[in-house]
Amino acid sequence: MLVQKLLPNARQRLQAIDVGAALLQAARRLGNGCDMLVVCDAGGRMAGDLTKTDVVRQTGRCSGASCTAPVVEAMTRNVTAVAADGWLQDVWELMKTRGFKNIPVLDPDGRPLGVLNARDVLQTLLQEVREEETLLQDYVMNIGYR
């Protein structure tokens, strides 16, 4: 199964912010139930991501005016992302191995299409296994595929 199948949910989860936005603005958005912000450059391409952990780390280092730093100073730059034509099983293995809760989906030009959540990926894969199990059971019981 391809990542494309989960794009409608992933699009709803996508929260983008400009690379020059204030960290305070990002913190407010992250405080309203958002787990991850995709940081985009002027061309709309992903430049990094920002999580609550990134904001806390930057805030812990700030003193005085540095608390008004732009998002670019706190974001994670080397972000692992996936393509819409990737296999969901591969995405799950990557998320499981690296301990990711969320992972961005990018188009070929590096523009964000959405954000996949580990729970959505796992639920979809489990549903696929259940459907295969039902087909196999029907076949074994001589009901066939029809």
Contacts in CASP RR format, 6 or more apart in sequence:
PFRMAT RR
TARGET T0000
AUTHOR 0000-0000-0000
METHOD contacts of the structure
MODEL  1
MLVQKLLPNARQRLQAIDVGAALLQAARRLGNGCDMLVVCDAGGRMAGDL
TKTDVVRQTGRCSGASCTAPVVEAMTRNVTAVAADGWLQDVWELMKTRGF
KNIPVLDPDGRPLGVLNARDVLQTLLQEVREEETLLQDYVMNIGYR
1 87 0 8 1.000
1 88 0 8 1.000
1 89 0 8 1.000
1 124 0 8 1.000
1 125 0 8 1.000
1 128 0 8 1.000
2 84 0 8 1.000
2 85 0 8 1.000
2 86 0 8 1.000
2 87 0 8 1.000
2 88 0 8 1.000
3 10 0 8 1.000
3 82 0 8 1.000
3 83 0 8 1.000
3 84 0 8 1.000
3 85 0 8 1.000
3 86 0 8 1.000
3 87 0 8 1.000
3 88 0 8 1.000
3 91 0 8 1.000
3 105 0 8 1.000
3 116 0 8 1.000
4 84 0 8 1.000
4 85 0 8 1.000
5 88 0 8 1.000
5 124 0 8 1.000
6 88 0 8 1.000
6 116 0 8 1.000
6 120 0 8 1.000
6 121 0 8 1.000
6 124 0 8 1.000
7 84 0 8 1.000
7 105 0 8 1.000
7 113 0 8 1.000
7 114 0 8 1.000
9 117 0 8 1.000
9 120 0 8 1.000
10 105 0 8 1.000
10 113 0 8 1.000
10 114 0 8 1.000
10 115 0 8 1.000
10 116 0 8 1.000
10 120 0 8 1.000
11 113 0 8 1.000
11 114 0 8 1.000
13 102 0 8 1.000
13 114 0 8 1.000
13 115 0 8 1.000
13 116 0 8 1.000
13 117 0 8 1.000
14 38 0 8 1.000
14 112 0 8 1.000
14 113 0 8 1.000
14 114 0 8 1.000
14 115 0 8 1.000
15 29 0 8 1.000
15 34 0 8 1.000
15 36 0 8 1.000
15 37 0 8 1.000
15 38 0 8 1.000
15 115 0 8 1.000
16 37 0 8 1.000
16 38 0 8 1.000
16 39 0 8 1.000
16 40 0 8 1.000
16 44 0 8 1.000
16 112 0 8 1.000
17 25 0 8 1.000
17 26 0 8 1.000
17 29 0 8 1.000
17 37 0 8 1.000
17 38 0 8 1.000
17 39 0 8 1.000
17 40 0 8 1.000
17 50 0 8 1.000
17 71 0 8 1.000
18 39 0 8 1.000
18 40 0 8 1.000
18 42 0 8 1.000
18 71 0 8 1.000
19 39 0 8 1.000
19 40 0 8 1.000
19 41 0 8 1.000
19 42 0 8 1.000
19 47 0 8 1.000
19 70 0 8 1.000
19 71 0 8 1.000
19 72 0 8 1.000
19 75 0 8 1.000
20 70 0 8 1.000
20 71 0 8 1.000
20 72 0 8 1.000
21 70 0 8 1.000
21 71 0 8 1.000
22 68 0 8 1.000
22 69 0 8 1.000
22 70 0 8 1.000
22 71 0 8 1.000
23 55 0 8 1.000
23 58 0 8 1.000
23 59 0 8 1.000
23 67 0 8 1.000
23 68 0 8 1.000
23 69 0 8 1.000
23 70 0 8 1.000
23 71 0 8 1.000
23 73 0 8 1.000
23 74 0 8 1.000
24 67 0 8 1.000
24 68 0 8 1.000
25 71 0 8 1.000
26 37 0 8 1.000
26 50 0 8 1.000
26 55 0 8 1.000
26 71 0 8 1.000
26 74 0 8 1.000
27 55 0 8 1.000
27 59 0 8 1.000
29 37 0 8 1.000
30 37 0 8 1.000
30 50 0 8 1.000
30 51 0 8 1.000
30 52 0 8 1.000
30 55 0 8 1.000
31 52 0 8 1.000
35 51 0 8 1.000
35 52 0 8 1.000
35 101 0 8 1.000
35 102 0 8 1.000
35 117 0 8 1.000
36 49 0 8 1.000
36 50 0 8 1.000
36 51 0 8 1.000
36 102 0 8 1.000
36 104 0 8 1.000
36 115 0 8 1.000
37 49 0 8 1.000
37 50 0 8 1.000
37 51 0 8 1.000
37 71 0 8 1.000
38 46 0 8 1.000
38 48 0 8 1.000
38 49 0 8 1.000
38 104 0 8 1.000
38 112 0 8 1.000
38 114 0 8 1.000
38 115 0 8 1.000
39 46 0 8 1.000
39 47 0 8 1.000
39 48 0 8 1.000
39 49 0 8 1.000
39 50 0 8 1.000
39 71 0 8 1.000
39 72 0 8 1.000
39 75 0 8 1.000
40 46 0 8 1.000
40 47 0 8 1.000
40 111 0 8 1.000
40 112 0 8 1.000
41 47 0 8 1.000
44 111 0 8 1.000
44 112 0 8 1.000
45 109 0 8 1.000
45 110 0 8 1.000
45 111 0 8 1.000
46 79 0 8 1.000
46 81 0 8 1.000
46 104 0 8 1.000
46 106 0 8 1.000
46 110 0 8 1.000
46 111 0 8 1.000
46 112 0 8 1.000
47 72 0 8 1.000
47 75 0 8 1.000
47 77 0 8 1.000
48 75 0 8 1.000
48 76 0 8 1.000
48 77 0 8 1.000
48 79 0 8 1.000
49 75 0 8 1.000
49 76 0 8 1.000
49 79 0 8 1.000
49 104 0 8 1.000
50 71 0 8 1.000
50 74 0 8 1.000
50 75 0 8 1.000
50 76 0 8 1.000
51 76 0 8 1.000
54 74 0 8 1.000
54 75 0 8 1.000
54 76 0 8 1.000
55 74 0 8 1.000
57 74 0 8 1.000
58 69 0 8 1.000
58 73 0 8 1.000
58 74 0 8 1.000
59 67 0 8 1.000
62 69 0 8 1.000
79 104 0 8 1.000
80 94 0 8 1.000
80 98 0 8 1.000
80 100 0 8 1.000
80 103 0 8 1.000
81 103 0 8 1.000
81 104 0 8 1.000
81 105 0 8 1.000
81 106 0 8 1.000
81 110 0 8 1.000
82 90 0 8 1.000
82 91 0 8 1.000
82 94 0 8 1.000
82 103 0 8 1.000
82 104 0 8 1.000
82 105 0 8 1.000
82 106 0 8 1.000
82 116 0 8 1.000
83 105 0 8 1.000
83 106 0 8 1.000
83 107 0 8 1.000
83 108 0 8 1.000
84 105 0 8 1.000
84 107 0 8 1.000
84 113 0 8 1.000
88 121 0 8 1.000
88 124 0 8 1.000
88 125 0 8 1.000
89 125 0 8 1.000
91 103 0 8 1.000
91 116 0 8 1.000
91 121 0 8 1.000
92 118 0 8 1.000
92 121 0 8 1.000
92 122 0 8 1.000
92 125 0 8 1.000
94 100 0 8 1.000
94 103 0 8 1.000
95 101 0 8 1.000
95 103 0 8 1.000
95 116 0 8 1.000
95 118 0 8 1.000
95 121 0 8 1.000
96 118 0 8 1.000
100 118 0 8 1.000
101 117 0 8 1.000
101 118 0 8 1.000
102 115 0 8 1.000
102 116 0 8 1.000
102 117 0 8 1.000
102 118 0 8 1.000
103 115 0 8 1.000
103 116 0 8 1.000
104 112 0 8 1.000
104 114 0 8 1.000
104 115 0 8 1.000
104 116 0 8 1.000
105 112 0 8 1.000
105 113 0 8 1.000
105 114 0 8 1.000
105 115 0 8 1.000
105 116 0 8 1.000
106 112 0 8 1.000
106 113 0 8 1.000
107 113 0 8 1.000
135 145 0 8 1.000
138 144 0 8 1.000
138 145 0 8 1.000
139 145 0 8 1.000
END
